[in-house]
């Protein structure tokens, strides 16, 4: 009988120990030590001389990009950081037309169609997009990866004028992409900015693609 009581007591202590021990799920849960938003105000430019309409087409795309930053440690003390979902706010595209790319004086176009696109800068991998009006998501030209899903916005504007502006106030587009790595290494995320311009002078028009570079955050 004494032996039975001792066995029961030992089993009870073992069960209590199991209950008090951290479960694998709890032990593996990371602890967030820093969380912030990285903000970049950007101005991206590019140009192309069209011999068809005899104009240098100069584009400038500006706006704000925000990226969620998180630094965390796991139960073993490993230190990691991540950059999540670059978000483009109120992108604005300005097209200036001059007679040559070295000229500063404007040269009129009869009309122009302006398109700006935003996509993840690296091809392949898991990435998706979302956008609020007037931005949209669809197949568009991107500088690094050709035609693919991207955030985009197009607008046709009438002239004659040498400067055309496409503003998108209160608009937001998100690149749904997470990149991470150890805090001891650099972690980088970028959004590629592409532009397409249809420029018309009289009865002649030209369609051109202009790479406006990348907007990046590196930690």
N, C-alpha and C positions, 0 to 999 in steps of 0.2 A: 504493500500500500504506500509505504514511504517512497519507494522508487517511482511509483506512478505519479505521485504528487510532484516529485522533483522533475520528472519528465515534462509534466504539464507546465511547470513554472519556466523551464528552459525554453519550451516552445513559445510561451508567451513573450519572453524577453526577445527571442529571435524575431517574432512577428512585429514587436514594437520597433526593433531596429530597422526592419524593412520599411515600416511606415515612416520613420523619421529620416531615412536616407533619401537624398535627392534623386528623383527619377532621371533617366537619361534625357528625357525631353526638357526637364527643368535645368539640368546641368548644362545642356547644349544651348540654352537660350542666351543670345548675346546681350550685353549691357550697352546701351547707347551712352556715350560719353560726350558727344557733341552733335548738334543738329542745327543747321542754318541754311539760308538761301544765298547762293552766289549770284550776283547780279552784274551783267555786262551791258553797258550802253554801246551800241556798235554803229559804225558807218562804213559800209563796204562799197567799193567802186570798181568799175571796169569800163572798157571802151572798145569800139570796133568801127573801122572805116568801111562804109558801104560805097563801093564804086558804082552800084546801080543807081543810087539816089544822090551820089556825090556829097555825102554828109558823114561827119564823124559823130557817132552815136555814143554819148557818154552817160552811163547810168550810176546812180547813187542810191543805195538801199540802207535805210537806217531804222533803228528800233531798239528794243530792250530784250535781252535773253536772261531768263532766270532758271537756275538749276538747284534742285534740292541736294544738299550735302549731308551725309551721315557718317560719323566715325563711331565704331563700336569695338568692344572687346568680348571674346568668348571666355568660357570658364577656365580655359588653359592659359589665358593671358595673351592670346594672339590678338593683334591690333589690326583692324581693317577700316577702309574708307570706301565710300561709294558716291557716285554722282547719278542722280535719277531724273529722267524726264525733262530735258531742255524744253523750255516754253518760250515761244516768241510772242512779244506783246507789241501791238500797234505798228506793224512794219509799214514803212513808207518808201515808195520808189519815185525817183525823179529822173527824167530823161532830158538831157540837154543836147541840142543839135548845133554843130558848128561846121564850117566849110572844110576844115582840116582838123586833125587831132592836136595840132600845135596852136590852133586859133582859140581865142577867148571870146570873140564876138559871135553872137548867135546867128544861125542861118535857119530860116523857117522850114518846117515840114507842113504839108497840107493836113495831115492827121497822123495819129500814132496809136498803136495798141501796146499796152504795157502789161507784162506778166512777170510776177516774181514767184519763185519757188523755194521751199525750205525742206531739206531732207537730211537724214543722218549721213555724215561724211564718209563712212566706210560701207562698202558693198557687202551684201550677204549678212547672215546672222538674223536673229529675231528682232524685228523692229516694226512698229505700227505708228499710226498718226491719228490725231483728232484735231478738229478745228471748229471755231465758232464763226458765225456770219460776221463779215462777208467773206472770210477765208473758207476754203473748202479742201477736201482731200480727194485726190484722183491721180491718174497716170499723167505725169508731167516730165519734161526734160530736166535732168539734174546734172550738174557739172561732172561729178565723179562716176556716176553709174548709169548714165544715159536715161532712157525712159523707164520710169518706175513710179510706184506710189510716193506721193509727196504732198505737202501742204502747198496750196497755190492760190493765186488771186490774179484775175485778168480784168482789164478795163480799157475800153476804146474811148479816145478823146479826139475832139475835132480841133483843127487849127483855122487859119495858119498861126503857128507859134513856133518858137525855138526851145521852149521849156514846157514839159508836160509832167503833171504830178498825180500820182495815185496814192492817196492816203487811206488808211484803214483804222480809224480811231476806235478804241475800245475793243479791238479784235484780239483773239488769242489762238495760237496754234501750238500743239504739243507733240514733240517727238517722243514716243513711248519707248525709251531705251535706258537700261541700267548698266553702268560699268563700275567695276569694283576691283580692289586689290589691297595688298598690305599697305599700311600707312607709311612704311619705309620706302615704298616705290611710288612713282608718279602715276596718277589716274587722270585720264583725259577724255573729254567728250566734246564733240564739235557738231555744228549744223552747217551744211553747205548751202550757200546762197546762189541761186541761179536766176537769170533774167532772160526773157525773150522779148524782142522788140519787132513790131511790124511798123516800118516807117514808109510814109508815102509823100512823094513830091509830084504834084500834078497827077498824071495817069500812070506813074511808075511807083511800084512798091517793092520793098525788100524785107525779108524775114531773117533776123539774126539771133544767135544765141551768144550771150555774154556771161562769162564766169565772174561772179562778184566775190569769190573767195569763201573762207570759212570763218565762223564765229566760234571761239573755243573757250572752255574753262578747263584749267589744269590745276590739280592739287597735289 
